[in-house]
Structure formats: C-alpha cells, structure tokens
Amino acid sequence: MSDGVHARLKVDHPGFSLQVELDLPGRGVSALFGPSGCGKTTCLRAIAGLQRAPGARVTVNGEAWQDGDMFLPTHRRPLGYVFQETRLFAHLDVRRNLEYGMKRVATADRRVSLAQAVELLGIGHLLARRPDTLSGGERQRVGIARALATSPRLLLMDEPLASLDLQRKREILPYLERLHAELDMPVIYVSHAPDEVARLADHLVLLDAGRVTASGPANALMTRLDLPLAHGDAAGAVVAAVVTGYDAAYGLTQLAFAGGTLCLPHSGARVGQAVRVRIQARDVSLTLQHQAATSVLNILPATVADLAEDGPAQVMVGLDLGGARLLARITRKSAELLRLGVGSAVHAQVKGVAILE
C-alpha cells in the first residue's frame, strides 16, 4: 500500500516491549489512544526517528523513512512534531520562532506559508511577543504553527492539550479542528482523553501494554461493546451529519445523518455545513413504541444490535439505525422490563445532541 502511514515497529525497554503494526489513512486525524505507559509516545518517537526501532518499517504516502537497515534521520524526515511542552525559544519573539521552523525547508519545497500557519492558528496579534508573555494556550498554538511552518508531510502531536486547563483546552480545540478540515496531510494525535478523541479523530488505534488491541474508524470503535471506550458514563457515539435547515420560530437547527434526522438548539452552523455530532449514551432512552406525549424531540427507530453489562446495575445497548450506530446506557431493570434482546425493535429517545465545534 502506498497511500497513508504504515509502520511496523518493535522497541524493547527494560520491563516494556512495543510491537505494533499501524495502517493509517493518508489524510485526517488518526488518534493513538490508551492509558499512560501503553506505548503511545514511543510509537510517535519511533515514527519520527527519535526512538531507534531496529528492523522497523515506516512509510508515509509511499515514501520510505525506514526499512530494515535503511534509516532516514529525523532531520531529513519531512514531519512536524508538537510536544506537550512547546519548547519555544525564549530569547526569540513569536515571528522569529516561526521563521526558525521555516529554515528547515528549501523555498521550493514550502507548501505551508508563514502567513497560512499564522492565520490557521489565529496568532497574528502575537508575532511581536516573547513566549514568556503568552498564556499556555497561546504558546501551544505558536508551537503548532511552528511545526506547520516546516511544511510537513506528516504532523505528529503528542498530547498537546495535556498540560492545559479546561479553559485553555476549549480555546485551542477549534484551531485543531481547523487543521483537520483545511490541511491535506495526515495527523497522528496521541491522547488518553476520550473527549479529545471524540472531537478530533477520524481513525482510532487503541493501545494497551505495547500492543494494538483495535484499529479502525473512530465511531466504529467508540461504539463496540467489547472495547473499553463504549463503557462508563462518558460513552457515546460521534456521527457525521449535515445541517439541513433552521426553524426560526423555535430557534432549532435541523440535521440529517445516516440514521435519520435530529434537531437541537440553534448552533450557528450554516445550512449545508458538514458537522460532527456527539450523542452520549446516558442521553438516550429506549421505548418499544413511538411516544407522542413527550418533551423529547428526537425519536428514532432502531434495532438492538448487542447488549453488555456496564457496571452492577447498568446495561449498555448498541443500536443499529440503518446506517448509523448509537449507544444507550440504561438500567438492568429497564432492559429486563422491556425484554430487550438482539434484534428487538425499539425507539431511541435522544435527549441531548451536541455539535462538536
């Protein structure tokens, strides 16, 4: 396969062994997800050439970076690397930090201009400032812009939000989504935060103890009941939708997705805009008949695809909506009263819908 990022990596440390094969898309965000110590950062460092992995193979959109004894050193790999800590040069202002990144790339090979990187990250007003005068979120945006200024063919991001508080995370996430939407390059994003994965990832790789436990489209893995992401209070589905209309009388945005239609309080999204929608399992209840006298506006016919225990008193129900999949987290008593089983016809009452923006 020539397109995409393909890596076969084996790294041994005292007490830890990484042995993985990655086949990732050539565009969009692929997230490496798992608990601390599972090997996410080691994977990233090995792909970058910062961690030697003897006998490894790494190719990016058909270009070999490592293959057996052939090893391209990091400085010759056309990649951008964003660390948890931005590592900006304290003695340089923002503009000169960005220009330093551009020096790695010959003028003829530059695909991302300084102006484009500045505009994408919204840092034009920061160019004359020193790093020590910036907030954590501003520093991280400058760090990402500096990585982009190298015109990479692959962008590696190692938990870029881990050191930020909730407010700073909310500040920077829209800029990460802009990169996802506007840049034609693969991004590998390391995280142990389910909310970041739900918001950003197209493809998902689950790691545990140095091994890949599952890999595939993000929503498919997030709703697989045999995997940990589909359990607990934070479990939910992310579906692709399109804004189809706006009900001005009631201030509601209307969406169409593979499983039907949804409405939610007006979000400001434009008609025709493609959006990602988060539906948490705890916000979905089930009935056997369509309910008319209810305050719930989003009621969708569905079929029970599978069920699994979710703690001592809860059951997670996987729902097939004929092209989309949702989760419902209900009590075990409710599941028994409704006599739910695989193939049961139900109606999913969606009490909460959020556009990820």
Buried (B, 14 or more C-beta within 10 A) or exposed (E): EEEBBBBBBBBEEEEEEBBBEBBBBBBBBBBBBBEEBBBBBBBBBBBBBBBEBEEBBBBBBEEEBBBEEEBBEBEEBBBBBBBBEBBBEEEBBBBEBBBBBBEBBEEEEBBBEBEBBBBBBBBEEBBEBBBEEBBBBBBBBBBBBBBBBBBBBBBBBBBBBBBBEEEBBEBBBEBBBBBBEEBEBBBBBBBBBBBBBBBBBBBBBBBBEBBBBBBEEBBBBBBBBEBBBBBBEEBBBBBEBBBBBBEEEEEBBBBEBEBBEBBBEBBEBEEEBEBBBBBBBBBBBBBEEEEEEEEBBBBBBBBBBBBBEBEEEBBBBBBBBEEBBBBBBBEBEBBEEBEBEEEBEBBBBBBBBBBBE
